[in-house]
Amino acid sequence: MPTYEYWCPKCKKEFELKRPFSDFNKPAYCPICNAEGEKLISNFASKTGFNLQVPGKPFRKQE
C-alpha cells in the first residue's frame, strides 16, 4: 500500500497516510486538528536500485 504525504494548512504540519490506490483522490484529514490536508508531491522509492546523474553528462551511455 502506498504512503501519501499531506500538508495541513491549519496547523502547518506534514502528515502521512497509507492508503490503497483506490483512495488516491479521497480527502485526507489532519490527525491533529482534523482539517482537510493538501496532497504533497513525494519522492519515489524503489527496491530495485537507483541511478545518479552527474551534471553535464548524459543519463544513458552513448555508444
N, C-alpha and C positions, 0 to 999 in steps of 0.2 A: 504494500500500500504506500503510495507516495506521501511525502510530507510537504505541506504548503506553508509558506511564510506570509504573515499578515502584519499590518501596522494599524494600531488603534489611534485614530485622530483625537479621541477624547483624553486618554491618559498618557498618550505619547510613548507607548511601549510596543515592542515587537512581540509576536507570539506565533507559535507553530501549531498546525493541526495535521494529524494523519487522517487522510480521507480516501475513500475509493474514487476511482476516475469518474464514476457516475455522479459524484457530488462536487465536481470541479467548479461549477458555476453557482452553487448554492451559497447564500450569505454565511459568513463566519463571524462569530461574536466573541469579543474580548473576554477572556476568563476573569479579568479583574473588575471591569466596570460594565460588562455586557453590551457595550456599544458595538455597532457593526464595523468590522475591520476592513481595511483596504488591502487587496492582494498585492504582494511584492513580487518582483522578478527575482527568482532564485538561481543559484548556480546549479549546474547539472553534475551529478555524481554517477560514476560507473565503476563496476567491479572488474572490468576488462582491461583497464590501464588508462594511460593518459599520454598526450603528446604536448610538447612545448615548442613554441615557435620562436626562433631567435629573430629579433627585429632586423629588418633589411634582407632576410633570407627567405626563399620560398618555403612554404609548408611541406610540399612534397618534393622529393628528389627529382630533379630534371635529368633525363637521360638523352 
